[in-house]
Amino acid sequence: MYLLLFKYNGSLLDYADNSFKDDKEIVFAAVKNNPEALEFASDRLKNDREIVFESVSRVGWTYCYTGEKLLDDKELLMAGLKVSGQILYFATQQLRDDKEVVTAAVTNKPIIVKYASKRLLSDLDIAKLVLSKNKKCYEFLDDSIKDNEEIINIMKEEGIKFITGVNVGKDIKASVNDFVLLLIIVFIYYFATFSILYLFKVMDKIESLNTTIKMLEKDKKIKDALFKLTHEIKNPLAVCKGYIDMIDLNKEEKALKYINIMKQEINRSLNIISDFVEYNKIKVVKEQIDLNCLLDDVYDSFKILMTNKKIKLEYKNRNDQEIYFNGDYERLKQVIINILKNACEACTENGKIEISSNLYKNYLDILIEDNGIGMDEETLKNIKEMFYTTKQNGTGLGVALSNEIIKSHNGELLFTSELNKGTKVTIRLPY
């Protein structure tokens, strides 16, 4: 049972007992589901090559969790570098001096060349490769190679002029005015070079500062969310505790009733935790999607549930033409089904839900309309907020998660609603 749990959601390894974190089968299942789960594996399993390779080869940056015994494993590092060049930072000095390793790293992330060995910072092939991708890397190269003619020519293409030397005694037989002109040129050259290099450093610092600010903002967001999460799971756990105190094993019928209620509350807690983990680690893998295929799939999956509730589900305006767009098929299907579930819950018996699509300027709209109970202004205002819910047993994460998925597609999730008349949800995606 536990193995299936981690196969479904590898992130739950964070909350698992230490015995699970040291169980290879469980940890491998968790990492296969979520490569980032490597962080929560035991120190022993962080040295297990099979587990670490599964994680690092897929996301790269989890190489930072690699155990000491694997740090000299070149094949493992190379697998990670294909995904994330930044992990060169965590490599050993020996591997930072390996030309093949550094080439793979800078191909993915040129600026990471600053962590290469001094020997490779003077390597012409490495220098030409990083400069072809990012001229800012010039400042990290060894001084011994900066005067190389090929390097100078590469930098000249960016409007940076280099004066490699002037023999004043032989080549310049000029007047004082010519000499002054030469001094001005030399001054301009050095001033321009210094200014450009300084600007590069400033830009790097600004970039680093922006990254830090974003991390702090995210950290605050997560802390606030964790506070809310703690509050949310306290209630079902308190219910469970109360019923445990009430259980009388001599009254089997009541005991079974209480146990069933506790199971429901525990499942609710697990759903909250699962949705929360997924919310904070949303990843999309975009591919070309056939709109008709996506909506047909959703329609077929959901029409049975609608029939059971005596709710009419209509798929209007099915496009005769094939419409393709880029997106994550499973994530978008997840969003549409979540919205349909909410619409279904909002409808009374003999209610009606319509799915349609529309091309609008540079956008593709997927529309879901119902004639259910609708929402008031307060609900509309807070509908996308984490943990906000009007349902008795809702987690308050479904719409928030859907909104984040659509935002990751550079799209919008729009709601219009009127009490006792129904709700219209628009999934707006770039087209």
Secondary structure, DSSP 8 states (H G I E B T S, - for coil): -HHHHHHH-GGGGGGS-HHHHT-HHHHHHHHHH-GGGGGGS-TTGGG-HHHHHHHHHHHSGGGGG--GGGTT-HHHHHHHHTT-GGGGGGS-HHHHT-HHHHHHHHHH-GGGGGGS-TTGGG-HHHHHHHHHH-GGGGGGS-HHHHT-HHHHHHHHTTT--------HHHH----HHHHHHHHHHHHHHHHHHHHHHHHHHHHHHHHHHHHHHHHHHHHHHHHHHHHHHHHHHHHHHHHHHHHHHH--TT-HHHHHHHHHHHHHHHHHHHHHHHHHHHHHT-----EEEEHHHHHHHHHHHHHHHHHHTT-EEEE-S--SS--EEEE-HHHHHHHHHHHHHHHHHH--TT-EEEEEEEEETTEEEEEEEE-SS---HHHHHHTTSTT---STT--S-HHHHHHHHHHHTT-EEEEEEETTTEEEEEEEEE-
